[in-house]
Amino acid sequence: MSQSGIHGIDLFKIAGESISGWIPSWKLGGQKPSRQPFCSLMEERLLMFLEYHPQVVWYGRGDISPTFASTYNITTPLPTPYAINYLFEGNAHVYLPDAIGQLQDGSLLIAEAGMEQEKRRARNQAKAEAARKVAATLGGVYWIGTEAGLLPRRHANLVFLHARRPPFPSFQELAEALQVVWPYGEAACVQEIVARLGERWSQAEKEAAVWKTCADAAACGHLLVDLAQIQLTRLTPLICLAPDFSPILPDPLPSVLESSDGLTASKASPVAGEEEQAGKPTDGLSTFDDSRLDEKQREHFLRNMRAVEAVLNGTLLREAAAAAGMGCSTLSRLVHRTVIYGQVACIPHATYHRERKMHPAFQQAIRLLYSRPTKLSLRAIAEHVELKHVASRLQQETGRAILLPTYDQVRKYIDVLKQEPRVQKERGGEKGSRRERQSPFSFALSIPAPAQLAQVDEHTMELYVETPDGIPVASRIHAAVLVCVKTAAIMSAVLSLGPLSEEDYMRLVKGMLEPKDRLVLKAGCQHDWPCYGKPATIFHDRGKIFTSERARQVLVDRLGIITEQAPPYCPSAKGTVESLFRWMTQCFERRLPNTSFGIHDAQKAAEAGGMTLEELEGYFIRSIVDDYQQNWDGLRRQKRNILWEEAVRQTGVPQ
């Protein structure tokens, strides 16, 4: 807890929100990146935006305590939490911004991330107004990052470059050679630049040097590529500007959210518009867009408009009513209401309102009863005891008897409530939009590069093996895999006799980074296993081994990999690895020889089978390389091994 007494901050959460992942940041300098936690995908996009903004010198979380920072080894140049006081509904509150930082001119930066609809709410508007005042007082700026400003294509390109930015031993020599073969201001693709460097260095080193140069240039604003529109590949023309050039800035984030008509959220409120027009007569010629009406309503609207305009232009009321086919009294009333309300009065039933005979207190009670998820029937609502309590309360307040609403009144009012979207949502009867085909627009197919996002998880198999000494081990076998989401190719896999430990997880990470030629040869596979490299982001579950300090030290601090947690109770978020586990259950376990599948006595099955863990690992690797990788993928429309090779040929994978 902080000394200022701000609640909601502990060692495992940030301002009451669970930590979703970590970003390695190079803004603070040093040989190794520093850690920056995030709690949502929009916060991750904001932190990556600040990481590659040329004007941002450093940034950090503004809503963590000193204890949190020291526990997780987070560098905080400014004291945290950075508390901002604000008023909402007459009460004093404390606002903790998502990020704080410093710009090139030394001014303060305050930034907030979230969905635009959420940031337009009244309380968030009050927070933003208080933050803008603090930033203006100190000569700084306040940025709001939403889905409209933090574009997915730009974020994907920044993650692509960020994974290729860590230094390596031969980079200094390669950087000097790059200045000769690739001068500043010249457009060239990665494939062409690699060919210019000759044969002195390996293919992986040359390509890594080009991408690291581009990543460093992007952080300084000297990469002349529109990252919001163009997807980076080996054939993308790249231009790096000289260090003395003025930096190219990305599209700025707003400090005030604007509505669709260009007004700020505070100025576009309906209350402000009503106050401006209070006491002013409505212009009788004010127009109405009839394109929003259906065909029948539009026909009635145009007929009424022609009749009203004829009367206003001097035609006798009787003649205009006869020409329009309506009564004189009807047209007279229509003309009168059009002068008051404008053309909208010509829409059938648009401006007419009649107060219900039922007391508003009964209406509120019926609304609450109908909105319950239990879905009470009409008869149950009409005879509910809550209506009797309302009648008793009204009788005490008014001093006269109040009749309960009849069944017909309840039915008619509920028919009106059924049309309100808010009531439909609360009752759970709101119809969603029609689901379109998922394959062309799926999340897996939207990932631009192989190993851009890798999923890791653990699975148990009903297989019983023996030790090398012949002792049967009657327990479940635990398997862990790391899968590339774009291609569904397996980058690494390990087996364990018990639940996975940190050592098993480190073996899994080691296996994804190294070539697997010796492993394939030892297992006797018929095909190659070319899937290896360093992922940009690892998407894992909420297990302790994935969120441990050692895992952060290896993945975030040493390898510079973004780690991200799956949301709780949401297995669909990891659909690729879940489909793999389904294949393991349905195919791999049942095809193994001498296993206990279908046998009730596991001990006897293990003794009869006589399979050791080493033999099981050989079968497992063979099934991955020769079976799973060679199977046709229905979503991606190709074999997984070929998908990986084609994707690597286009963009490459960090080694």
N, C-alpha and C positions, 0 to 999 in steps of 0.2 A: 504493500500500500504506500501511496505517496504521503508526504508530510502535510500536504494541504487538505487531506481528508476526503479526497475524491473517491467515491465508491465505484464498484463494478470493474475494478482492475485487479487481476490476480496473476499468478505465475503461468496459468494455462490459457488465459483468455485475454483479449484486447478489447477494453471497453465493453465487456459483457459478451463479446463474440468469440467463437472458437477460431483458432488459427487454422487456416486452410493450406498454407504452404509458405515457402521461403524463396526469395529471389537473391542470387549473388550479385552484389553491386560493386562497380569499380569506381564510383564517384569520389570516394574518400581516399583513393590512392592506395599504395602498398602493393606488396608482392602477391597477396591473396585477396580475393573479394570479401567484402563485408556482407553480413546477412541483413535482409529486410523482410519481415513477415507480412503476410496479407491474409485477410479474412474472407474475401470474395473475389470473383473473377474480375469485377470492375476495378477493385483495388489493385489487382495484379496488373491490369492494363494501365492504370494510372502510374504505378511505380515504374513500369517499363517505359512509359512516355517520358517521365522525369529523368530516367536513366540516360536517355538518348536525346534530351533537349539541350542544345548548345548553351543556352543562357543559364541553366541550373548548375551551380558549382557543386552543391551537395544537397541531399534530401534525406529525410528519415521519418519515422513514425512520430506523430504528435500526440498519440493517445496511449502511450505506455509509461509505466512507472520506472523509477531508477532501479528498483529491485528486479523488475522484468528485464531491463536492459543488461544488468550485470549478470543475471542468471543465464541468459541466452547469448551473451557476448555481442551485444548490439552497440555500435558506436552512435552516440547522440551528442553532436556539438552543442545543441541548445538544451536547456533543462526541460525535462519531460516529467509528467504530462503538460502540454502547452494548453492551459485552461483559458477559455474565453467565456466571460459572463454575458448572459442575455436574458431578456424578459419574454415570457410567453403566457398569455392569459392572466397577466398581472402578477405572476410568480417569477422568482429569480431561479435560473438554472445555470448549469455549467456545460459548455460545449467543448468537446475534444476533437480537433480536426484529424483527418486521416493522415495527412502528411504535412510537414513543415520543411523549409529549406532556405537556401540563400541563392540569389541571382548574381550575375557577373558584376553588377554595380554595387553589390553589398546589401541590397534591400532584402526584406523578408518575403518569403513565399509561403502561402497557406493554400493547401489544395484539399479537395474533398471529392470522393468518388461514389457513384451510386447510379441506380436507374433514374431516368429523367422523371418518370411519373412519381417516384418516391421523393425526389428532391423538390417537387412542386408543392408538396404539402405545406400547410401553414407553419408547423413547428420547424421544419427544415428551412423554410424561408426566413424565419426569425433567426435561426442559427447563422445562415448565410449573411444576413444583414449585419449581425454583430461581428462576424469575421471580416467583412468588407471594411467596416469602420476601424477595426484594429489594424488591418493592413494599410489602410489609407493614412492613419495616424503615424505609423512607422515608416511611411513612404514605400510600402511594399504592394504586392498584388495578391488577389484571391482568385483561384481557379476552381471551376466545377467540371469534373470529368464524368460524362454520361456516355451512353451508347451512341449518341449522335456525334460526339467529338473523338472518342477513342475507338477508331474504326478497327474491325477485325483484321482486314488485310494488312494494315500497317503494323498491328501488334504481332501478327504471324511473321512478318519480315524481320521485326526487331528481335523476336525470339530466335529466329533463324540465325541472325548475325551474332546474338549474344552467346549462343552455344559455341560459336567459332572464334570467340574473342580471347580466351585465355592464352597466355604466352607459352612458348615451348623453346627448347634450347637453341635451335638453329634459326630462330626468327630474325635475329639481328643481322646475320649474314644475308638472309633472304631479303630483308627490307632494303639493304643497300643495293642488292641486285635488281629489285623491283623498281627502284628509282631510275635505273638505267634503261631497262627494257619496257617500262610502262611510265612515261613521263606524266606529270600533272596536266590535266585538261584533255588527255587523249582517251577516246572511247574504245574499249576493248572488253571482250568477254573473258571469263575465267579460263575457258578451254584454250583460247588463243594466248593468254598470258603465261599459262603453264608451259605451253610449247616453246615460248621464247626463252624460258629459264634454262633450257638445256638439260643435260643428264647428270649434273653434279649432285642434285638432291633427289630424293624419292618423290614419286607422284603425290603421295599424301602430304609431305612437307610443303611442296610447292603450292598445292591447292589451299592448304591451311594458311599459308602466309598471305595469299591473295585475299582470302575471306577475312582474316584478321585485320589486314590493312583497310578493307572496306568498313569493317565494324568500328575501328578507331576513327575513321573519317566520318562515319555517320554520327558518332558521339560528339564530334566537333562541328557538325553541320557542313562538312566538306564533301559529302557523297552526293553527286548530282544524279539522283535517281528518285523518281516519285514512288516512295514506298507505299503510299496509300492506294495506288492503282496497279503497279507492276509487281508480278511475283518473281522473286529472285531465283534464278537457275544458273547453270553453268554457261548458258548461251545468252544471258541478259547483258546488254551493253552497260558497262560501268565506267563512270568518270569520277576521279578524285581530284578535288581542287587543291591548290597550293595552300600552305598554312596561313599565308598573309591575306587570303581572300576573306571577305565578310561571310560569316556563317549563314547557311540556308536554314531558316526557321520553319518548323512545321506549322500547320494551321493552329492558331491560338485557341486555347480553351476559354470559354466564356466565364465571366465573373458573375453575370446575371442571366438566368434562364429567360428566354424569350418565348412568347406564344407564337402560334402559326401566323398571326396577322402582324407580327413584328413588334408587339408591345411586350413589356416585361410582365412577369407573372403578377406583380402587385398592381400594375396599371390595367391589366386585362380582366380583373375580377368583375363579376356582374354587379356587385354592389356599387363600385365606382361609376359604372355606366348609368345605373339608375339614379344616382345622386346628381350626375351631370344633366340628365334630362328631366329632373323633377321640376314641376311647375312650368314646363315648356310645352306648348301644343305640338302634337305630332303633325308632320307635313302630310297632307292628304295625298300628295303625289309620290310619297315614299314607295319605292318599288319592292317587289318580292320575286325571288327566283323560283319560278314554277317548275323547273326541271327536277326538283326533289320530290314532286308529287307523282302519284301513279296516274295512269291514263284517265280513269274515271274522275278522280278529284281534279285533275288538270282541266278536264272539259267543263266541270261545274265552275271552277275558278275563272276561266276565260269568259264564260257566259255572264257571270255576275259582274266581272270587270267591264265588259262592253256596256252593260245596262247602267252601271254606276257612272261611267265616263260620259255616257250620253246625257244623263240627267245633269251632271256637273257642267256639261258644255252648253246647256240651255234647252234641251229637249224636254217636252212635257212629260211629267211622271207617268200619266196614263199611257201615252204612246210608247215610251221606253219599256214599260211593263208588258204591254201587249206584244211588242217585238221580241222580248226575251222570254215570253211565255210564263210569267210569274205574276202574282197578285200585286196590286198597288201598295198595300200595306207592307208586304214583304220587301219590295224594292225601296220603299221609304225608310224602313228600319235599316236596310243594308247601306243606303247612302249615308245615313246618320252615323252608323258605326264605322264606315270607311273614313269619314272625316276625322273621327276620333283616333282610330287605331291604324289607319293606313290600309294598304292593299291586302294585308293579311286578313282583314275582316271579310274578304270575299271568299276565303277558303271555308268550306262547310264545317261548322262546329269548331273553328279554330280559336275564336275569341269568346265563345259562350261558356259560362261557368255558373253552375247552380249549386248552392250550399245544400249539403245533405241534411235530412231531418235527424239523422243519428248524431248524438253528441260527439265532439272530437275526442273526448276521453275514451268512449267506446271504440272509436276508430283506431286509436293508438293501441288499445288492449287487443283488438282483433289482429292488428298488424303483427304484434309481438307473438301472439299465439300461432298465427299462420306461418311465421318465419322460422319456427322451431324445426330442427332437423327431424324430430319425431313424426312430422307430417300428420297432424290431427285432421280428422274428417270434418266436414261442414257441420254435421250434427254435434260433434264433440265441442267444436268452437262455440256454436250457438248456445249450448247448455253448460259452458264452462263456468266454474265457480268464480273465476277472475272477473267475469262480467258482473256478477252479483256484488262482488266487493267494490267495483267501480260505481255501481248504482247506489250502494250504501254511502260511499264517500261523497258523491254528488248531492245526495239528499241532506247530509249533514252540512254541506257548504251552502246550498241554496235554500234549505228549509222547506222544500216541497218534494213530493214523490217523483221519481224518475223512472219511466218505463224501460224495461229491458228491450234491446233490439230484437226484432222478429227474425225468424229463420230466413225470410225473403230478403230482409235488409242485409243480413250477414252474407248471404249468397251473392247479392249484387256488389257489395263492397269487395269481396274476395275476387270476383271476376275482374275488378279494376286492379287489385294488387297483383294478379297473375301477369299483368303486362309490364310491371316495373322490373327492370334488370337487377336492381339491388335486392329485391325480395326473391327473385329467382335464384340469385347467387346464394343468399343465406339459406334458402330452403333446399338447395342442392339440385334444382331442376333446370339450371341454365344449360342450354344446348351449346356445345362447343362447335367451332368451325369444322367443316368437313375435312377429314384427313386426306391429304393428297398422297401421291406416291412418295415413298421415303427414300428410295435408292438414289435418284439424281440429286437430292437435297440433304442427304444424310450427313451426320457429323463426321463419320469416318472418311467419306469421300471429300469433305471440305478441307482436310488437313493437307497442306501444300507439299510437304517433304517427308521422306522416310525418317523414322526416329525423331520426328518433331515432337511426338507425344508417344510415350511408351507406358503400358499398363503392367502392373505387377500385382500378383495375388497368390494365395496359397490354396491348395486343394488336397483333400484326403481321398485315398483310394482303398477299396476293400481288398487289399493284397497282403498276403502273409509270406514272409521269407525266412531264410535261415541265416545264421552267422557262419563265418568260415569254419568254425569248429563243429558245425552240425547241430547247434542248439536252435530249435525253432523259436521264432519271434512272433508271437500271436498278437500283433498290434497293427493299427492302420499305418499305411505309408503316406507320408506328407510330401507333396510335390509343389514346387514354386516355379513359376514361369514369368518371363518378362517379354511382352509382346508389343510389336510395333502396330499401332492402331491403324495407320494408313494402309498397310499392306497385309495385316494379320499374320505376319511372319514372326516366328519365335526367335528372339535374340539370345536368350539364355534360359537354362532350366537346371534345377537341382532336385535331388531326392533326399529325404531324411526319414529315419525311423520314428522320430517324434516330432512335436511341434517345432517350427522353424525358430532358430536362435539368430543372434546377430552374426555369428560365424557363417551360417548358411546364407544369410542375406548378403554378406560380403563376397561369398563365393558366387552368388548370382550376379552381383555387380561386376566382379572380375571376369566372369564368363561372357558378359555382353561386350566387353571392351577388347577382347582378344580374338584372333582368328581361331577357327575350330578344326583345322585340317587334321591335327594329331588325334583329336577326340573322335572325328568321323572315321579315321583309319582304324582306331582301336575298336570301335563299335562294329566295324564291318559294314558300313553304309554303302549303298550303291550310288548315291547322289552327293553333291557338295552341300555344305551348310555355310553360305556366304554372308549370313546375317550377323554382323557385328559392327560396333561403333559406339559413339557416345551420344545418348539421347539428349535433346534439348530440355524436355520436361518429362518427369516420371510421375505418373498418376497412381497412387497407392491407396490402400484402405487405411483404417484407423488403428491398425495393430501397433503394439509397442515397439516392435523391432524396426518399423518404418519411420517412427517419430522419435527415435532415441537420439541422444546427443552424438553418438558415434556415427550414425547414419547421416546426420547433418554435416558433421566434420568431413566425411568422405565425399558426399554428393555435392553439397553446397560450397563448402570452403575449398576443397581440393580440386574437384572436377568442374565446378561452376555449373551445376545442373539445377534447374528449377524443380522443386518438389511440390507436389500438390496432393491434398487429401480428397478422397471421395466423400460426398455428403453422407450423413448417417441414414441407415435404412433405405438405401437407394441403390440396389444392385444393378439397375438398368443403366447407371452412369458408366459402368464398366462392361458394356455389352460385348466387346471383342474378347476379353479374357473369359467372360462367362460362357460364350459360345465355345471357346476352346475347352473349358472344363466339361461341357456337355459332350464334346467329342471324346474326351478322355474317359468319361463314365460309360458311354455307349459303345465305344469302339476298342480303345486300348485295353481296358480291364478284361473284356470278354474274349479277346483274341490271344491272350498270353497262354502258353502251355504250362500245364501242371500248377495251376493256381486254384484258389479256393472259391472261385465264383460258382454260386449255386450249391455250395456244400455248407451244411449247418455247423459242423465241427471244424473250427478254424485250426485247432491244434493238429488234428490228424491231417488236414489238408496241407499244412506247412511241412509236416514230416514226409508226406507222400510226394510232394512236389520237389523238395530239396533245392529250391532256388535261393541263391544268395543275393544280397543287396547289389553286389557288383554286376551280377548277371541281369538283375532287374534294370539297372542303369543302362546297360547295353541295349536291352529291348526298348527302353524308353527313348533313347537317342535315335535308334533305328526307326521307331514309329514316327518320331518328329520329322526326321530328314527324308525318309523314303515314303511316308504315308501322309502325314498332315501337311507338310510343305508342298507336296505334289498334288494334293487334292484341289478340285475346282471350287473356287469361292463364288457362291451365288450372288453376293452383294457386289463384289469388286470385279466380277466377270473375268477372272483369270486365275491361273495357279499362283499360289502365294509366293513360291520361290521366284517365279518370273516377275511377279509384281515388284518384289524387292529389287531385283536386278535392274528393271527398267526405271524405277524411281531413283535408285542410286546413280544410274547413268545420267539422269537429268540434273540432279541437285547435289549428289554426293552426301556423305555422312562424316561428321567430325570423328577423327581417329585419335 
